[in-house]
Amino acid sequence: MKQQKAILCCITTDSICPVSQAEKALNGGASMIQLRNKSASGADLYSWAKRIQELCQAHDATCIINDRLDIALAVDADGVHLGQNDLPAEAARKLLGSKRILGISVATADEAKKAVASGADYLGLGHIFPTVSKHKSSEPIGLERIVEVTKTISIPVIAIGGITDDNVCDVLHAGASGIAVISAVANAPDPENATGSLSQKIHKCRQ
């Protein structure tokens, strides 16, 4: 997975049309869109994914499908993102081949090492701060975990969970290669401007 600048990944939420979310986020400067919907039908996911992939191509951005490897392959998406309880990374890598991207969610250094050994191209590390986007049974892992994980692996680490304009610099300075957000953009009054604000803040943090 090539990385030239900090990653800004916007993840779709179930309550809003994902295509509309993706379009606004891309117009605001998102470099990656992750289509995530745990309850939609395969037909709807395919339709959304196909359109989002087209939008990402037009914006030179990366299109990732959460969980559904079949949908990712069907629309020729750039890759898939899997959780710890999804399809094993080794099996996903065999089906994806070497050219598509495999992202894995992790919360510990041990999970990170296993994901790398299994063929992951990037890691989604979290949740860093308290978040309202997903129900969490565990406590936030904090900035220290970013430092710990990034010292032990060489692939990009995308931090997720409660990240906003106010703390994004802390996240990047801790070693993250980028951030992933849900509510910070999806629940904003103006998602395009919210994405643009995060993009500008990331650029300033990296100067």
C-alpha positions in Angstrom: 0.0 0.0 0.0 1.6 3.2 -1.2 1.5 6.2 1.2 2.6 9.6 0.2 0.6 11.8 2.6 -1.5 11.3 5.7 -4.6 9.3 5.1 -8.1 10.7 5.8 -10.6 7.9 5.7 -14.3 8.6 6.0 -16.5 5.7 7.0 -20.1 5.7 6.0 -22.9 5.4 8.6 -26.1 3.5 8.2 -28.4 6.4 8.8 -27.5 8.4 5.7 -27.2 7.4 2.0 -23.6 6.2 1.7 -23.2 7.5 -1.8 -24.1 11.0 -0.7 -21.8 10.7 2.3 -18.9 9.5 0.0 -19.5 12.3 -2.5 -19.4 15.1 0.2 -16.4 13.6 1.9 -14.5 13.3 -1.3 -15.3 16.9 -2.3 -14.0 17.9 1.1 -10.7 16.1 0.6 -11.0 12.6 1.9 -8.4 10.3 0.5 -10.2 7.0 1.4 -13.8 6.0 1.6 -14.9 2.9 3.5 -18.4 1.6 2.8 -19.7 0.2 6.0 -23.2 -1.1 6.5 -23.9 -4.2 8.6 -27.7 -4.4 7.8 -28.1 -3.6 4.1 -28.9 -6.2 1.5 -26.2 -7.5 -0.9 -28.0 -5.8 -3.7 -28.0 -2.4 -2.0 -24.3 -2.8 -1.0 -23.4 -3.7 -4.6 -25.2 -0.7 -6.0 -23.6 1.7 -3.4 -20.2 0.2 -3.7 -20.2 0.4 -7.5 -21.0 4.1 -7.4 -18.6 4.9 -4.6 -15.8 3.1 -6.5 -16.5 5.3 -9.5 -16.5 8.5 -7.3 -13.2 7.4 -5.7 -11.6 6.9 -9.1 -12.7 10.3 -10.2 -11.1 11.9 -7.1 -8.0 9.7 -7.1 -9.1 8.3 -3.7 -9.1 4.7 -2.3 -12.3 2.7 -2.1 -12.5 0.1 0.7 -15.4 -2.1 1.5 -16.0 -3.1 5.1 -16.4 -6.8 5.8 -17.9 -7.9 2.4 -15.1 -9.3 0.4 -17.6 -10.5 -2.2 -18.8 -7.0 -2.8 -15.3 -5.6 -3.0 -14.4 -8.1 -5.7 -17.6 -7.7 -7.6 -17.1 -3.9 -8.0 -13.4 -4.1 -8.4 -12.9 -2.0 -5.3 -9.4 -1.1 -4.1 -9.7 -3.4 -1.1 -11.5 -4.7 1.9 -11.4 -4.0 5.6 -11.9 -6.8 8.1 -12.5 -7.0 11.9 -11.1 -9.5 14.3 -14.2 -11.7 13.9 -14.6 -11.5 10.2 -13.1 -13.7 7.5 -9.5 -14.6 8.5 -6.9 -12.4 6.9 -5.0 -15.2 5.3 -8.1 -16.4 3.5 -9.0 -12.9 2.4 -5.5 -12.3 1.1 -5.7 -15.4 -1.1 -8.9 -14.2 -2.7 -7.8 -10.6 -3.0 -4.5 -11.4 -4.6 -1.5 -9.1 -4.2 -2.7 -6.0 -5.9 -5.7 -5.2 -3.7 -5.6 -3.7 -0.3 -6.3 -5.6 2.9 -7.0 -3.6 6.1 -7.4 -5.2 9.5 -8.9 -3.7 12.7 -6.7 -4.2 15.7 -6.5 -2.9 19.3 -3.3 -4.3 20.6 0.3 -4.7 19.6 -0.1 -8.5 19.4 -3.1 -8.2 17.1 -1.1 -5.8 15.0 1.8 -8.2 14.6 -0.5 -11.1 13.7 -2.3 -8.9 11.1 0.9 -7.9 9.5 2.1 -11.6 9.4 -1.3 -12.5 7.8 -0.8 -10.1 4.9 -2.4 -6.8 6.0 -1.5 -3.7 4.1 -2.7 -1.3 6.8 -4.2 -1.4 10.3 -7.2 0.3 11.7 -6.2 0.9 15.3 -8.8 1.9 17.9 -10.8 3.0 19.5 -8.3 5.8 20.5 -10.8 8.1 22.3 -14.4 7.7 23.5 -16.7 7.5 20.6 -20.5 7.5 20.0 -20.4 6.0 16.5 -20.2 2.4 17.7 -21.1 0.6 20.9 -17.9 -0.3 22.6 -17.5 -2.8 25.5 -13.9 -1.8 26.1 -12.2 1.3 27.3 -10.4 3.7 24.8 -6.8 2.6 24.2 -5.3 6.1 24.1 -2.4 7.7 22.3 0.1 5.5 24.0 -1.1 2.5 22.1 -0.4 4.2 18.8 3.2 4.8 19.9 3.5 1.1 21.0 2.0 -0.3 17.8 3.8 1.9 15.3 7.2 1.1 17.0 6.7 -2.6 16.2 5.3 -2.6 12.6 6.2 -0.9 9.4 2.8 -0.8 7.6 0.5 2.3 7.9 -1.6 2.6 11.0 -4.9 4.4 10.6 -6.2 5.6 14.0 -10.0 5.5 14.7 -12.3 6.4 17.5 -13.3 9.9 18.7 -10.9 11.8 16.5 -11.7 15.4 15.8 -10.1 18.7 14.7 -9.0 19.1 18.4 -7.0 15.9 18.8 -6.0 14.9 15.2 -2.5 16.4 15.6 -1.9 14.5 18.8 -2.9 11.3 16.9 -0.5 11.9 14.0 2.3 13.0 16.3 1.9 9.7 18.2 2.9 7.9 15.0 -0.4 7.2 13.1 -0.2 7.4 9.3 -3.7 8.8 9.1 -7.2 8.8 10.7 -10.6 7.3 10.1 -13.7 9.1 11.1 -17.4 8.4 11.2 -19.4 10.9 13.3 -17.0 13.8 12.9 -18.1 14.0 9.2 -21.3 12.0 8.9 -23.0 13.9 11.8 -21.6 17.3 11.0 -24.0 20.0 9.8 -21.9 20.3 6.6 -20.0 17.1 6.0 -18.0 18.5 3.1 -16.8 21.4 5.2 -16.1 19.1 8.1 -13.9 16.9 5.9 -12.2 19.9 4.5 -11.4 21.2 8.0 -9.9 17.8 9.0 -7.9 17.7 5.8 -6.5 21.2 6.4 -5.7 20.3 10.0 -3.9 17.1 8.9 -1.8 19.1 6.4 -0.8 21.6 9.1 0.0 18.8 11.6 2.4 17.3 9.1 4.3 20.5 8.3 
